[in-house]
Amino acid sequence: MSPSVPPLKLSDAELAQLQELARQQGLSEAEFLHCAIQRSLAGTDHQGMQDGLPGNEAKLTAIVDHAPDPIFIKDRKGRYLLLNPAGVALVKRPLAEILGRTDAELLPSEIARRIEADDRQVLTERRPYTVENVLGSGQSERVYQTIKFPYCSSTGELLGLIGISRDITEQKRLENALTELAQGLSASTGQTFFTSIAQYLAKALHVDYVLIDEVSATDPATMRPVVLLRRGEVVEGFAYPLQGTPCQQVFGQQFRAFPFELAMQFPEDPFLKPLGLESYAGMPLFDSAGNPMGLVAVMHTAPLANVDDAYMLLKVVAKRLEAELERKRAEEEVIQRTVELEKAKELDRLKSSFVNSVSHELRTPLTSIKGYAEFLEDHIGGSLTPTQEQFVRQIQDSTQRLQRLVDDLLDFARMEAGTFLLKLEQVDMAPQIREIVDSFLPQANEANVALRMDHLDQPLVMRVDAQRIGQVLANLLSNALKFTPSGGAVTVRVLLEEDTVRFEVEDNGEGIAPEDMARLFQRFVQLDSGKRKKGTGLGLSISKALVEAHGGSIGVRSAQPHGAVFWVSLPRWGAPPES
């Protein structure tokens, strides 16, 4: 051993610090161990490896021997150069019989061939590769996931590979159980659904308490439990302040776990000590716009046995909980608005029925489709082939188009309910306008329509809700492309007029008849040409409401059959106070 590198002995506390460092750096445990091993071997040549790792043996052993998962190093011919105690226990042979031998000499031929093929791919492509192998049979069958990394010298010479295996048998069991749960609850809604999820989590993770929370509608610093399950019994809802609680570390942020000594870490929480809670793990919940909506957490009166299982289950059920909470919110908005309209004798059956239909019949299945597509993209259900990954992207693209349609409907509902608000900010709109125009180029090319924008080279600083004005421009562009025939053209202009900004979208389609002008911006109204193109009949009415909320105006000029020019005029520095 080189005298400049003293032996490194890791205590359990030091190992925990290393794992926390990996989490802070955004690394998985396998990636962290790979980096540690690679750094430890930086001064060891290939011959030294074959002679038993003399150079950095103590430093490497201190990291590897503490790992609970099998870790191995092979040379380019597949011969084992290192295997930690966890790996020796898995192979069930003395270490002396393993080192220097290949998988073909140690394992059944069919398993050895699969492993050797995976090794060749890592060495050939020089990139990490993840595989799953089933070892044993019958009751003793176990599933292992192995991440293999190319192992190189400090000069970049490929010396072999490093592998880190993990027993994922229980994870597979939990995934299967979760799939059964999802299938069983796919049609379930309302309070029954939330209670069922809480009961499942309590059973799967062996915890005493499960909490599903949503933020208070009147006070963002207060949480209101949707379900609180205590040892199998549902506790009636109550409100509690976030300040000083473990939920404060989760809400609107990320998954956090406190596997032991919970009350000591949160002395200001008034409930932890009386309930005897020792551990906690929570996952935040967000609505479809990315706004914090609530959280789901498990708590136990003993240390949390498996944080990884808690993370996986909470992550997956969070998607379904987010969809159901959003549906619940939309339903509550509808109910509240309905009561107000009934009190004022202004109830409109069509609007109420419409909002119910959107929130329940469209939003819920759409969010579920989006969530399961993300599960596939994250490989939660297993690895995907390139063709399958392309299919998943197509599902996500179609979901996004449908999401925009549903968002139009929900925007209308919020406007009708009086809950719609603008977020005015001083922003340079020029980059966003260029980005919106560029995003429609594929659609224009497919329709054989020339899409042009007059030069917008200077900053265009305005005080507006940039997202909503972008929504207006996108709607006008979408309509223009929809009604412009093949070979036609659509032009976007930005004109400065004293303290106002004027946007124009011109097409050379079939134009608009004079008698139809007055009806164009009415909600649920579609001209005959629009009905052929399909849509909700809400796009222009929503655009009109958004522009007028900014203190601006919107209109159109047209002379059949020479196309139309839709224009938007906005005050540059925001709407006047009365708006």
N, C-alpha and C positions, 0 to 999 in steps of 0.2 A: 504494500500500500504506500502511496506517495505520502511523505511526511507533511505536505501542505494541505492534505485533506483528512482531518481527524475523523474517527468513526462517529457516525450519527446514530443516536439511539432515540427513538420516538416514543414518548409516553402516550397514553390514551388521550390526554388533554391536547398534546401537540398534534396528534392525528386529527382530532376534531377541528383544530384551528386550520389545518391544511385543507380539510374538506369545506370549511366555511369560506376560505380564500378562493377555492375553486368556484363556489356558488357566486361569490361577488364578481368574479371574472367572467361569469356567464358560461362556464365550462361544465360539461357533464362529469360525473365521477370518473368514467373511463378516460375521457379526454385529459382530465387532470392527472391521472396516474400515468398515462402515456407521456405527457410532457415531463413529469418528474423523472420517469425512467430514462427518457431520452437525454435529459440534462445530466443525469447521473452517469450515463455511459459516454458522455461527450469525449472523455479522454481515454477511452478504452478501444484498442484496435481489435480487428477481427480475430487475430491469432490469440490475443488475450482472452477473448470470449471463449474460444474453444478450450483454453487451458484452465477455465474455471473462474473467469471474472476477477482476476487478482487486483486490478487497478482501483476500481471503485466499489468493491464488493460490499464493504460495510455500509457505505452510504446507500447503495441500491437495496441491500437486504433490509435496512431499516424501514424503507418505504414499502417494499413488496411483501415482506413477511407479515406486516400488520394488516394487509388487505384481506377482507373476508372472502373475496372472490378469487377464483383461480387466475393466475397470471403466468404467462410463459413467453419465452423468447426462442425463436428458431433461426437457424442459418438459412442460406438460400437453397440448400438441398433438403430442407425440411427436418433437420436434426435438432432435437431439443438441446438448447444451451442452458436454459434456466427454467425451473418450475417451482413456484412457491408452495408452502405447506398446504394451502387450500387446494391447489391443483394436484398435489401428490395424493391427498385424501380422496379426490375424485377418481383418479386413475387406479387407485388401490394397488399400487406396486411400490417397492422401495425406490427412492430417488436414484440410487446407483443403477437400477435397471432401466431407467427412463432416459437419463442424460446421454446424448450421443446417438439416440435411436430415433427413427421416424415413426409416423402414425401407422404406416403399413406394418411395422414390427410390433406395435402395441395394441392396436384396435382391430375389430372385425373389418374385413376387407371392404364391405359396402360403405361403412361409415368413414373409413380411411380414405377411400376414393373421393368422397364428397369433400372432406376436409382439404385434401391435397389440391383439388380443383379450385377451392376458395383461396387457398394460399397462393396459387399461381396467379390468380386475378389481382391480388394485392400487390404482388411483386412486379407483375407486368405493367399495371396501370399506376403504381406508386401512389395510391390513395387509400384512405380507410374503407373498410368493407364490413358490413354487419350481416351475420348469418345466424340461423337458428338450427340447432341439432337436438334430436330426441335420443337420450341415452337410457338404457335399461328397458324393461318391459313390464307389462301388467301393473300391479300395485306400486312397483318400484320405478316406474317410468318417470323421468324428469325432463323438462325442457330447458335447454341452455341457450342463451343469446351471447354470441361472441363478437366483439369488435376487434378487428385486426388492423394494425397500422404498419406501414413500412418503417423499418429501422435502418438508419443511415449513420455513417461516421461523421465526424465534425467537418470533413471535406466534401460531404455529399455522396460518398460511395455507398451504394445499396449493400447492406450486410445481411439482411434477413427481415424478420417481422416480429412485432410485439403483439401479443394477444391478451385480451382481458375478457373473461367469461363471467356470466351471471346466471344463476338459477332463476328463471322467470316462470316456473311452474305455477306458483301462487298468483302471479300477475295474469297468466293465461286463464286461470280459474276465475279470477275476478272479472276479466274481460268477458268471458262467457256468461258469467252471472249478470253482468251489466247489459249484455245484449238481450238476455231474456227479460231483464227489467224493462228495457226500452221497448221491446215488442209488447210486453204486457201493459205498459202505460201509454202506448202511442196514441190511444184514443181518449185517454183520461185527461180531465181538465178540472180546474177549480180547486177547492180546498182539499178534496180527496186526493188529488195528485200530489200536492205539497206534503200531506201527511204520509202518503205512501213512500215518497222519496226519503223522508226523514226516517221512517221505519227501516227502509232498506239500508241506509247508511249506518244506522245504529247496529244492525245485525251484521253487516259485512265487515265493519271495522271494530266491532266489539267495544263500543263506547256507550257511556251512560246518557249523554246529552247530544242532541242535534238541534241546531238553530238555523232557520231560514229567515232572513231579515230583509226588509225594504226600508229605504230612507223615508222619513216623515215628509209628507207633502207640504207641510207648513214650516218645518224646521229642519234644515239640512244637517244639523248637528245632533239630531235625535233619530234613533232607529226604532222601528216598530216590527216586532216579530210576526211573520206570517204563520210560522209554526215553531213552537218550542216543545221538543219531545224530551221528557225526563223519565228514564228507565221504562220506556214503552208507553208512557201516559202523556197525553197532550195537555200542556199547561196553557191556561187562558192567556191571550195576548196582553202585553203591556209595553209601554215605551220606556226607553232608557237612553241617557246621554252617551255619546261616543267617547268623550274625553276621558283619557286614562284607562281605557279598556283595550284588550288585545284586538277587538274588532276595529279599533281606530287604525291599527297597523295594516289592516287588510282592505278596508273600504276604499274604493277608488284607486287602489294601488296594485298589489300582486299577492300571490299565495304566500302565506307565512305560517310557520309551525313553531310552537313552543312546547316541546315534548315533555318537559318536567319543570317543577318549581314555578308554576304559573303565578300563584298568588304573590310570591316574592318579587317577580318581575313587574307586576302591575298592582302595587299596593293601594292605588286610588280606586280600583274597581270594587264596588261595595258588595258584589255578589259572589266573588270567587271563594273567599274564605268560608262564608256561611254554607255554601254548597259543597265545600271540600274539593274543589276542582284542582287537578294537578297538571293537566295538559290541554292543549288547544291546537287546532289546525283549521285555517279558513281560506276561502277562495272568494275574490270579489265578483260581483255580477254587474254587467253593463247592458244598457239598452242598445238597440240597433244603430244609434247615432254615436255610440261610444261614451255616453254619459253614465257616471256611477249610479247604480240603481239599488244595490243591496249587497248581500253576501250570504254564503252558506258556510257553516262551521260545525265541527264536531268537537266535543269536550268530554273529558274523562276524569274520573276520580283517582286514576293511577297514571303513571307515565304512558305516553302514546307508544304503542309497540312498533308500528311500522309507518313512518312518515311518508315513505314512497307510495305505499298503497293509498294512504289518505290523499296525497297529491293527485294520483291518477284518477281515483273515483270522483273527487270533488271537481276536477277539471272537466271530466266528461259530463257529469250531471249538471254542471253549471250551464252548459249550452241549452239544455232543455228547460232549466229553471228560468233562464233569461227570457226565453220565448213565452213561457207561461206567465211570468211576472208582467211582461209587456202586454200580453193579452188581457191580464187582470186589470192593469192600469187603464187600458183603453176602454174596457168594459165599465170600470168605475167612472171614467170621464163621461161615458154615454149616460150612465144612470143619473149622475149628478146633473148633467145638462137637461135630461128628460124631466127631472123633478122641477128644475127652474122653469122650464117651458110650460109645464103643467100649472105651476103656481101662477104664471103670467098669462095662462090660456093662449100660449103661442106655440103649442106642441105641433111639430110638423112630422107626420108619420114617415114620410119618405126619407128625411134626413136621419132620423133615429134608426130606421131599418138599415139604411145605407152604412152608417158608422158601425153598427153591430156586425154587418156582413163583412166589412173590411177587417175589423179587428179580430174577428173569430175565424172566419172562413178563409181568409187570405194570409194574414200575418203569421198565424200559428204554424200552418204547414210549410210556409215559405222559410221561416226561421229554422224549422227542423231540417229542411232540405239543405239549407246553408250550413247548419252545424254539422250534419253528417258528412257533407262534402269536405269540410275542414278536418273531420276525423280521418277521412281517407287520405287527405293531403299530408296530415301529420303521421301517417302510417300507423295509427292506433290499432287498426284491424290487421296489420301485416304489411309487408313490402308490396309495392305495385310495379308492374311492368311499365315501360315507357308508353305503350299504347293506353294502358289504364290511366296513367297520369294525364294523358291528353284528354281522355274522356272526362276526368274529374275537372280539368280546366274548362271544358265546354259546359259542364254542369254549372260551374261557378259563374261563367260569363252569362248564361241564360238566367241564372238566379239574380244577377245584378240588374239585368234589364227588367225583370219582373219586379225587383225591389224598387226601381225608380217609378214604376207604374203604381205600386202600392203606396209609395211615399206621396205621390200626387194626391191620391185619395185621402190619405191621412192629413196632408196639409189642408185640404179642403175642410175636413172634419174639424181640425183645430181652429181654422178661421171662423167657421160657423159657431164653434163653442166659445169663441173669444179668448182662447188660451194661447194664441199665436203671438210670439214676440220676436222683434228684430234685435240683432247684436251689431250695433253700429260701431265701426272702427275705421281709423284713418289707414288706408291701404293703397298700394300701387296696384291698380287693376290691370295694367298693361300685360304683365306676364300671364295672368289668369285668362285674359281674353285670347291671347295667342295659344295658350294651352287648350282652351275649349275648341277653338277653330281646328287645331291640329288633331284633336280627338275625333273629329267628324270626317277627317280625310279618308279613312278606310270605307266608311259608308258612302261618301261621295264617289270614290273610285269605283266601288261596286255598282253604283247606279249610273256610271258614266256621266257624272255632272262635275263641271269645273267649279271648285270651291276656292274663292279668292278673298283676300283681306287687304284693304288699303293700308299702306305703310303705317305702322304704329311703333315708331322707333323711340319716342320720348316717354318718360314716366307719365303715368296717368293717376295722380294721387287724388283720392276721393274719400269722403266719409260715408261709408255704406256698409250694409251687411253683405260682404263679398260673396259668401256662399249663395245667398238668395238672388243677388243680381246675376251671378253666374248661372243659376238655375233658369232665370228668365231668358238670358241669351241662348242657352243651350236649347230651350224649348222653341224659340223662334228659329234657330238654325235647323232643328229637327223637322219642324213643319215645312220650312223652305225646301229642304232636300226631298221631303216626302212628296211635294206637289210639283217639283220641277222634272220635266221629262228628260229622257236620255238625250245627251248632247247639249243640254242646257247649262246654265251657270247660276251660281249663288255668290253674292258679294257682301262682305261685311265692312261697314264703315264706322269710324269713331270721329265725331265732329265736336270741337270745342266752341261754345257759344256763351261768351261772357262768364257768368257764374254757373252755367249749366253744361252738362255733357249729353250729347245726343248719339245714340247707337242706332244704326240702320242695318237691316238685313233685307237685301233685295234679291228676288228671284225672277225668272222669266217663264213662270208656269202659266196656267190658264187664267189667272187673275180672279177677282172677286166681284160679283155683280153688285151694283149700287144698293139694291133692295136687301142684300145680305149683310151690308156693313154694320147696321145697328145691332144685329144678332150675334156678331162674331165673338164678342167677349162675354157673352152670357154663359153661365154655368150649365152644364149638361146639354149644350146646344151644339150640334154638328151640322154643317152644311152638307148638301148631298154628296159633294166630292169628298168631304171628310169621312162620311160614313163608309165610303168604298175603301178608304185607307185604314179604317178601324182606329179606336182610341176611346178615351173616357169622356171627351168633350169638356174636360176640366183644365187643360193646359193653359189656354189663353186667359180664362177667368182667374186662375191662380196667379198668372203673370201680372194681370191687371191689378189684383189686390196687393201683390208684393211691391209693384212700382208705386202705386198710390200710397202705400204705407211709408215709402221713402219721401213722400211729398212730390213725386214726379207724375208723369202722364205717359200713356202708351196709345198708339193709334196705327192706322194703316192707310195707305193711298194705293189705288189700283184703277186700272182702266183695261177691261177685257179687250183682247186676249193677250195683253202685254205684260202679264205678271203682276207682282205686288211688292210694295216696300213697307215692311213693318218697322216702326220706329219707337224708341224709348227716350224720353227726355228726363234727366235727373238733376236735382240741385247738387252741385259738386261737393258742398260742405255739409250735407245732411239735411234731413227734413226739418221744416219749421216746427216750433214747439207744439202748435195745435195738431200736427199730424201724429 
